[in-house]
């Protein structure tokens, strides 16, 4: 496993796997396989994949530590950027398919509906993390400031769950929310434990 993670073909393979959800959605849109409400399906699916990639990104460090596989660290940046990529698709799908790219209407909707406001705020917090995910940004900010900035991911995870909860509350469907909340709680709980555990 460790040797495979370091193989030159491993990163392109993971990159291709990360694009599979998008490929499936494009296929469904082209061949009319997204159900009775394709716009809702696209908005919902891109949001779901944003949350999934966020969980995968948060899982890299615990899994790397527990399995003693430091090679996993080289994939964390890619997974984080795919989190932002799917978040952008989610925002675009909402703005285009739900609001017709009417900026004024989008602004009013963001201010009127709390779960949209939280979702947009989550995207805004993801933006500086994506823009500073490169080595040059790390050198420019300095390691301590870079790490402090990227701790926003914990706030982002909480806001993403709140956005998801409020979105599902209209349909009284909380099963998936509970699953994601348990995953995020376990991942963040591990970090709290490691922080306070005796060195």
RONUNU-747057 format. One record per residue (C-alpha): chain; residue number from 1; x, y, z; residue in one letter. Coordinates in steps of 0.001 Angstrom, whole numbers. Each point is the difference from the previous one (the first is absolute). Layout:
N
SITE c   k      px      py      pz r
SITE A NUM       X       Y       Z A
...
END
This chain:
199
SITE c   k      px      py      pz r
SITE A   1       0       0       0 X
SITE A   2    2758    2464     940 X
SITE A   3    1886    -778   -3218 X
SITE A   4   -3142     515   -2085 X
SITE A   5    -676    3381    1630 X
SITE A   6    3446    1149   -1132 X
SITE A   7    -354   -1367   -3539 X
SITE A   8      86    2723   -2724 X
SITE A   9   -3384   -1189   -1284 X
SITE A  10   -1680     166    3408 X
SITE A  11    -777    3725      31 X
SITE A  12   -1488      51   -3526 X
SITE A  13   -2085   -3041     961 X
SITE A  14   -1343    1709    3134 X
SITE A  15    -638    3170   -2018 X
SITE A  16   -2046   -2002   -2517 X
SITE A  17   -1958   -1691    2801 X
SITE A  18    -835    3403    1475 X
SITE A  19   -1477    1048   -3347 X
SITE A  20   -2276   -3044    -245 X
SITE A  21   -2907    1630    1911 X
SITE A  22      69    2919   -2457 X
SITE A  23     168   -2364   -2962 X
SITE A  24   -3010   -1890    1319 X
SITE A  25   -1988    3220     445 X
SITE A  26     900    1214   -3498 X
SITE A  27    -998   -3380   -1421 X
SITE A  28   -3309     135    1864 X
SITE A  29    -701    3538   -1219 X
SITE A  30     819    -800   -3639 X
SITE A  31   -2029   -3215     -70 X
SITE A  32   -2879    1254    2181 X
SITE A  33     679   -2373    2899 X
SITE A  34    -240    2461    2897 X
SITE A  35   -3650    -600     820 X
SITE A  36   -3034    2245    -142 X
SITE A  37    1893    3061    1265 X
SITE A  38    3485      55   -1558 X
SITE A  39     855    3435    1430 X
SITE A  40    -705   -1133    3556 X
SITE A  41    1951   -3205    -602 X
SITE A  42    3046    1941   -1184 X
SITE A  43    -134    2482    2875 X
SITE A  44    -481   -2746    2581 X
SITE A  45    2641   -2325   -1449 X
SITE A  46    2728    2631    -266 X
SITE A  47    -726    1009    3597 X
SITE A  48     185   -3627    1148 X
SITE A  49    3343    -489   -1730 X
SITE A  50    1352    3189    1532 X
SITE A  51    -745   -1388    3448 X
SITE A  52    1439   -3406    -897 X
SITE A  53    3265    1480   -1249 X
SITE A  54     179    2177    3105 X
SITE A  55    -278   -3139    2142 X
SITE A  56    2658   -1742   -2101 X
SITE A  57    2324    2977     393 X
SITE A  58    -491      37    3768 X
SITE A  59     557   -3763     119 X
SITE A  60    3457      90   -1589 X
SITE A  61    1940     920    3151 X
SITE A  62   -1742   -2458    2384 X
SITE A  63     230   -2866   -2496 X
SITE A  64    3623     874    -796 X
SITE A  65     881     -10    3695 X
SITE A  66   -1977   -3076    1038 X
SITE A  67    1203   -2115   -2936 X
SITE A  68    3537    1427      76 X
SITE A  69    -294     911   -3668 X
SITE A  70    1638    3431    -349 X
SITE A  71    -274    -308   -3794 X
SITE A  72   -3698     917     288 X
SITE A  73     973    3596     813 X
SITE A  74     856     662   -3656 X
SITE A  75   -3691    -398    -901 X
SITE A  76   -1463    2370    2607 X
SITE A  77     464    3138   -2119 X
SITE A  78   -1645   -1622   -3008 X
SITE A  79   -2991   -1127    2052 X
SITE A  80    -302    3463    1545 X
SITE A  81       3    1638   -3416 X
SITE A  82   -2635   -2436   -1221 X
SITE A  83   -2099     988    3028 X
SITE A  84     173    3595   -1232 X
SITE A  85    -600   -1097   -3611 X
SITE A  86   -3250   -1780     874 X
SITE A  87   -1000    2893    2262 X
SITE A  88     406    2320   -3010 X
SITE A  89   -2116   -2335   -2128 X
SITE A  90   -2615     -53    2769 X
SITE A  91     -85    3808     119 X
SITE A  92     -83     217   -3804 X
SITE A  93   -2830   -2538    -253 X
SITE A  94   -2028    1972    2555 X
SITE A  95     728    3369   -1614 X
SITE A  96    -604   -1180   -3549 X
SITE A  97   -2672   -2706     189 X
SITE A  98   -1968    1333    2968 X
SITE A  99     485    3768    -353 X
SITE A 100     733     480   -3701 X
SITE A 101    3306    1775     759 X
SITE A 102   -1947    3089    1104 X
SITE A 103    2521    1581    2392 X
SITE A 104   -2580    2234    1682 X
SITE A 105   -2359   -2926     620 X
SITE A 106    2881   -2138    1267 X
SITE A 107    1022    2733    2436 X
SITE A 108   -3540     347    1322 X
SITE A 109    -374   -3763     307 X
SITE A 110    3270    -294    1937 X
SITE A 111   -1157    2622    2483 X
SITE A 112   -3541   -1383     243 X
SITE A 113     697   -3697     568 X
SITE A 114    2349    -897    2888 X
SITE A 115    1125   -3322   -1427 X
SITE A 116    1012    1701   -3266 X
SITE A 117    1855    2676    1995 X
SITE A 118    1895   -2670    1949 X
SITE A 119     805   -1903   -3194 X
SITE A 120    1318    3118   -1705 X
SITE A 121    2002     900    3104 X
SITE A 122    1522   -3483     -34 X
SITE A 123    1077     484   -3612 X
SITE A 124    1555    3371     875 X
SITE A 125    2026   -1653    2765 X
SITE A 126    1144   -2737   -2383 X
SITE A 127    1242    2593   -2490 X
SITE A 128    3115    1178    1922 X
SITE A 129     902   -3612     798 X
SITE A 130     -81    -882   -3693 X
SITE A 131    1959    3118    -974 X
SITE A 132    2723    -753    2565 X
SITE A 133     283   -3728    -589 X
SITE A 134    3162     307   -2086 X
SITE A 135    3632     -87    1132 X
SITE A 136     609    3627    -963 X
SITE A 137   -2852    1108    2260 X
SITE A 138    1440   -2024    2885 X
SITE A 139    3360    1730    -433 X
SITE A 140   -1639    3420    -339 X
SITE A 141   -2188    -376    3114 X
SITE A 142    2471   -1946    2093 X
SITE A 143    -733   -3388    1476 X
SITE A 144   -1639    1221    3228 X
SITE A 145   -2372    2453   -1695 X
SITE A 146    -803   -2538   -2730 X
SITE A 147    -925   -2659    2558 X
SITE A 148   -2110    2503    1950 X
SITE A 149   -1888     974   -3171 X
SITE A 150    -614   -3604    -996 X
SITE A 151   -1483    -794    3398 X
SITE A 152   -3070    1708   -1459 X
SITE A 153    -777   -3438   -1403 X
SITE A 154   -1467    -930    3407 X
SITE A 155   -2409    2942    -112 X
SITE A 156    -759    -818   -3628 X
SITE A 157    -915   -3569     933 X
SITE A 158   -2431    1239    2656 X
SITE A 159   -1603    2544   -2318 X
SITE A 160    -294   -2560   -2805 X
SITE A 161   -1871   -2325    2376 X
SITE A 162   -2276    2850    1109 X
SITE A 163    -733     851   -3650 X
SITE A 164    -786   -3655    -700 X
SITE A 165   -2171    -292    3138 X
SITE A 166   -2075    3075    -830 X
SITE A 167    -373   -1126   -3598 X
SITE A 168   -1316   -3426    1070 X
SITE A 169   -2155    1379    2826 X
SITE A 170   -2627    1122   -2506 X
SITE A 171    -560   -3644    -919 X
SITE A 172     538   -1326    3549 X
SITE A 173    2711   -2288   -1352 X
SITE A 174    2876    -131    2458 X
SITE A 175    1426   -3486    -531 X
SITE A 176    2836    1106   -2296 X
SITE A 177     636    3052    2141 X
SITE A 178     558   -2280    2969 X
SITE A 179    2481   -2149   -1941 X
SITE A 180    2075    2985   -1121 X
SITE A 181    -191    1576    3456 X
SITE A 182    1320   -3214    1562 X
SITE A 183    2873    -168   -2510 X
SITE A 184     995    3635     509 X
SITE A 185    -326    -317    3785 X
SITE A 186    2276   -3062     -17 X
SITE A 187    2600    1710   -2191 X
SITE A 188      33    3206    2023 X
SITE A 189    -175   -1941    3256 X
SITE A 190    3154   -1855    -982 X
SITE A 191    1768    3323    -522 X
SITE A 192   -1128    1285    3405 X
SITE A 193    1228   -3213    1617 X
SITE A 194    3387     243   -1728 X
SITE A 195     333    3661    1014 X
SITE A 196    -585    -682    3708 X
SITE A 197    1553   -3475     191 X
SITE A 198    3259    -222    1962 X
SITE A 199    2974     347   -2316 X
END
